[in-house]
Amino acid sequence: MRTRTSKRTLYRLRGVPPNADAMFDALDADQLERAHADFDVPENLGVPAILVTGSFEQPVASWCDEIFRTTGIEVSRPVNRSAGLLMLAVDGEVYAIGYDQGFRLVPDRLKDHRFGLSFASRRVDPAKIRDLVSHTPGGGRTDITLIPGGASVWSLGVVEHAQIVRRLGGHLDDLPLTISRGNPAKLSSAEGGAGLRLRLGVEGADLVADIRAIARVLREERPSPELEFVEHVVPVDEPGLLTRLEAALDDLLAQEPEGRIRVAVPADHWDDYAAARAFSARINSSAAGRSTDDFDLDYVLCRARIQRAGTRVAALRNGTVTLYRHSRADRADEIWTSSALRWIEAEVSLDSHRFFLMDDHWYEIDQEYLETTRRHVERLITDSPSVDLPPWVLGEKERAYNASVPDQRPGYVCFDRDNVQTVLHRGNGVEICDLLSPDDVLVMVKRAKGSDALSHLFSQALVAVQTLRNSPEGRERFAEKVAAARKGRGLPEDFRPSKVVFAILLKEGTDLTPDTLFPFSQVTLVQTARTLEAWGVQVEVVGIASTPCVVAPTGSRRLAA
């Protein structure tokens, strides 16, 4: 039985009018010639469309010469890779789908580089992330994480305000696509970057319906709260600011870079970069600089430096970098050619604001730092706590409160100041938690008059979790204390902490909210939560209810009625 869907990558194109002639005119003539392209105009889709088919041919495979030199046996085998490209206009937007090598016919300059990522941030389940590529501005570092079974986004250690997410993939929430039609519970997945890779309908009507469903999501829905940080780093579009940024970069290109300009592999061509065995760069010159094994940044910057002031950025944007699948770098070995500017990243400061060039796009970084911190705090503070803690009598000391909890809430164990001694933690030892819940959640309790007390609380949690994760001695000592307190019912043999609850009473019993939590504590809380979540430990923050203390006629203290 023929399947109704096929996994394809869908691109949304910018600046292309939604008609067949404009789609044809938007394509690169040199690439079409290399592919010996043929054209057709489909009529059964019900929307304007063109179909390009061809093949990239290589008369003799690049490995044949090496085989001869190694074995003395002459071998001549051709390489012929097919290429298909369907371009179609749906409701005024132009989209493209590549088949086999057809994606190489989609000009990079036309791609909406946030299209797939924007969809993923709205519809991928944040608890089932399977694929994450993030880049740290100014660090020259790209982190690629693949988790076939899926994991929570926060367990991946993403730093919201300090990293730019380039690709995001995972399980899809329910969406009326062809793949789930008739079976809404059927699992599907998507990976979003510049393009959106997912299973799309094969029949013309199904394909158009799927594209409309995707467009509806982008038009009508907001990103998931856990994934909204993906869109915080927005490209700079204001023309005057772009002019200032490019002038600053032009000046920077005239100097020795001193680490301020680095190599950045274009995110949508990692596979091509990995396959390349030679590189050539041509910057305002008829001759090309060639290198084997890797891209030669020094050559590109040297060529930029000797250009006239005010023309250096344009020279890189108009210059080219070509990748080859063989070190001989013949035309037949070409994999891909792009603008040289896509291969560098740079950081520029203007008026105390920091901007970052990546993939020939400018971004402002740091602008969302406080807001992303606050949003993370909002997610951590819950109105529906998973732990059941009694009210705190105002005026009662922290130690007395902790000691009273097991009497009021059976199953809880107090370990306040009952520390665990290890070889690494001599002297006072490690306080693993203030309270252990009946389901073995570590509860850290603090009455806080200022941020210092909470900083200590967050540090305590990190040390405690590290001890239980990494120290067999620490786990054994803590398990002995639990077994003694519970009269024989200890911890599971394979116990590792899976959740930490910060239970906080603010001064004078003020309700705990993002507005009342001390600003510095918000920052340290988020840093702590990111670390714990990267270790696979869930974090929850709860406010402890309070009740005033009533003094009886005899002078004794009692709870208010």
Disulfide bonds with the S-S distance in Angstrom:
none
